[in-house]
């Protein structure tokens, strides 16, 4: 209850960014749209505010490029469904300060997440490993190697996957 009382939301980010410590952006995966938002927020937010993106596919370094706070910029990659999935990938750029990284890690732990650090690389950790597996599963299905059900069963029982690959594709 105390945590929820400390969280505020708004549809106009500029109206609340002056009174926050951390911005977590989770808008459309379009670099131009993200640049427009962060450029505007950067001109309004106090210099101590940390900016983050929840992108799962775009470069954190490139998103941060339009700001004057590259040392206070990182990625917080949450997984869906957020209340259920325990993992939080914390993405650092070459410019992310140790202080920012520490603050992001502490934030993730306060949320009850298991945090992992990752340098800014395409797909970060999970998607960089997962997407090729999903692509191969689709190829196997298309080639008639096995049914979707058999591929999922094989990966669940043979590789210890908790989630079926084809169910992940529709999430």
C-alpha positions as CSV (number, residue, x, y, z in Angstrom):
1,X,0.0,0.0,0.0
2,X,2.8,2.4,0.8
3,X,4.5,1.6,-2.5
4,X,1.3,2.3,-4.5
5,X,0.8,5.6,-2.6
6,X,4.3,6.7,-3.8
7,X,3.5,5.9,-7.5
8,X,1.7,8.4,-9.6
9,X,0.6,8.2,-13.2
10,X,-0.3,10.7,-15.8
11,X,-1.1,10.9,-19.5
12,X,1.0,14.0,-19.8
13,X,4.5,13.0,-18.8
14,X,5.8,16.6,-18.9
15,X,3.3,17.6,-16.2
16,X,4.9,15.2,-13.7
17,X,8.5,14.8,-14.6
18,X,9.6,17.8,-12.5
19,X,8.6,15.9,-9.3
20,X,10.0,12.4,-10.0
21,X,13.2,10.5,-9.4
22,X,12.8,7.9,-12.2
23,X,11.2,7.9,-15.6
24,X,10.3,4.5,-17.1
25,X,9.3,4.9,-20.8
26,X,7.1,2.2,-22.3
27,X,5.7,3.6,-25.5
28,X,5.7,2.4,-29.1
29,X,8.9,0.8,-30.4
30,X,9.7,3.6,-32.7
31,X,13.0,5.5,-32.3
32,X,11.6,8.8,-33.6
33,X,8.8,8.7,-31.1
34,X,11.1,7.8,-28.3
35,X,13.5,10.6,-29.3
36,X,10.8,13.2,-29.3
37,X,9.6,12.2,-25.9
38,X,13.0,12.1,-24.2
39,X,14.1,15.3,-25.9
40,X,11.1,17.0,-24.4
41,X,11.4,15.4,-21.0
42,X,15.2,16.2,-20.9
43,X,14.5,19.9,-21.3
44,X,12.0,19.9,-18.4
45,X,13.3,17.3,-15.8
46,X,15.7,18.2,-13.1
47,X,19.2,16.9,-13.8
48,X,19.0,14.3,-11.0
49,X,16.1,12.4,-12.7
50,X,17.1,9.0,-14.1
51,X,15.6,8.1,-17.5
52,X,15.0,4.5,-18.6
53,X,13.4,2.7,-21.4
54,X,11.5,-0.6,-21.3
55,X,12.3,-1.3,-24.9
56,X,12.9,-4.9,-25.8
57,X,14.5,-4.3,-29.2
58,X,15.9,-0.8,-29.6
59,X,19.4,0.4,-28.6
60,X,19.4,2.2,-25.2
61,X,22.5,4.1,-26.3
62,X,20.7,5.4,-29.4
63,X,17.5,6.3,-27.4
64,X,19.7,8.2,-24.9
65,X,21.5,10.1,-27.6
66,X,19.0,13.0,-27.6
67,X,19.5,13.7,-23.9
68,X,22.0,15.6,-21.8
69,X,22.0,12.9,-19.1
70,X,23.6,9.9,-20.8
71,X,25.2,9.0,-17.4
72,X,21.7,8.8,-15.9
73,X,20.1,6.7,-18.7
74,X,19.6,3.0,-18.7
75,X,17.2,0.2,-19.7
76,X,14.7,-1.5,-17.4
77,X,13.4,-4.4,-19.4
78,X,10.4,-5.9,-17.7
79,X,8.8,-9.2,-18.9
80,X,5.1,-9.9,-19.5
81,X,3.1,-10.4,-17.5
82,X,5.0,-8.0,-15.2
83,X,3.4,-9.0,-11.9
84,X,4.2,-12.7,-12.6
85,X,7.6,-12.6,-14.2
86,X,10.4,-12.1,-11.7
87,X,13.2,-11.1,-14.0
88,X,14.2,-7.5,-14.7
89,X,17.1,-6.9,-17.2
90,X,19.0,-3.8,-16.3
91,X,20.7,-2.5,-19.4
92,X,23.7,-0.2,-19.2
93,X,25.3,1.8,-21.9
94,X,29.0,2.8,-22.1
95,X,27.9,6.1,-20.5
96,X,25.7,4.8,-17.7
97,X,27.3,5.7,-14.3
98,X,27.9,3.2,-11.5
99,X,25.6,5.3,-9.4
100,X,22.7,5.1,-11.9
101,X,23.3,1.3,-12.3
102,X,23.2,0.9,-8.5
103,X,20.0,3.0,-8.2
104,X,18.3,0.9,-11.0
105,X,19.3,-2.3,-9.4
106,X,18.0,-1.1,-6.0
107,X,14.7,-0.1,-7.6
108,X,14.3,-3.5,-9.2
109,X,15.0,-5.3,-6.0
110,X,12.4,-3.1,-4.1
111,X,9.9,-4.3,-6.7
112,X,10.8,-7.9,-5.7
113,X,12.5,-8.6,-9.1
114,X,15.5,-10.7,-9.7
115,X,17.8,-8.3,-11.5
116,X,20.5,-9.1,-14.1
117,X,22.9,-6.6,-15.6
118,X,23.6,-6.5,-19.3
119,X,25.5,-4.2,-21.7
120,X,23.4,-2.5,-24.4
121,X,23.3,-5.2,-27.1
122,X,20.6,-6.2,-29.5
123,X,17.9,-8.2,-27.6
124,X,19.8,-7.8,-24.3
125,X,20.1,-11.3,-22.7
126,X,16.8,-13.1,-22.9
127,X,15.5,-12.0,-26.3
128,X,19.0,-12.4,-27.9
129,X,18.8,-16.1,-26.9
130,X,15.0,-16.6,-27.2
131,X,14.3,-15.1,-30.6
132,X,16.6,-17.5,-32.6
133,X,15.0,-20.4,-30.7
134,X,11.5,-19.1,-31.7
135,X,12.6,-18.6,-35.3
136,X,14.0,-22.2,-35.5
137,X,10.8,-23.6,-34.0
138,X,8.8,-21.9,-36.7
139,X,11.1,-23.2,-39.4
140,X,10.8,-26.8,-38.0
141,X,7.0,-26.5,-38.0
142,X,7.0,-25.1,-41.6
143,X,9.2,-27.9,-42.8
144,X,7.0,-30.5,-41.2
145,X,9.8,-31.7,-38.9
146,X,7.3,-31.9,-36.0
147,X,4.0,-30.4,-34.8
148,X,3.9,-27.3,-32.7
149,X,2.6,-29.5,-29.8
150,X,5.5,-31.9,-30.1
151,X,8.1,-29.1,-30.4
152,X,6.7,-27.5,-27.3
153,X,6.6,-30.8,-25.4
154,X,10.2,-31.6,-26.4
155,X,11.5,-28.3,-25.3
156,X,9.5,-28.4,-22.0
157,X,10.5,-31.9,-21.1
158,X,13.9,-32.1,-22.8
159,X,15.3,-28.7,-22.2
160,X,13.4,-27.7,-19.1
161,X,11.5,-24.8,-20.7
162,X,8.6,-23.7,-18.5
163,X,6.8,-21.8,-21.3
164,X,5.9,-23.4,-24.6
165,X,7.7,-21.7,-27.5
166,X,4.5,-21.4,-29.6
167,X,2.6,-19.9,-26.6
168,X,5.4,-17.3,-26.3
169,X,4.9,-16.3,-29.9
170,X,1.3,-15.3,-29.3
171,X,1.9,-13.4,-26.0
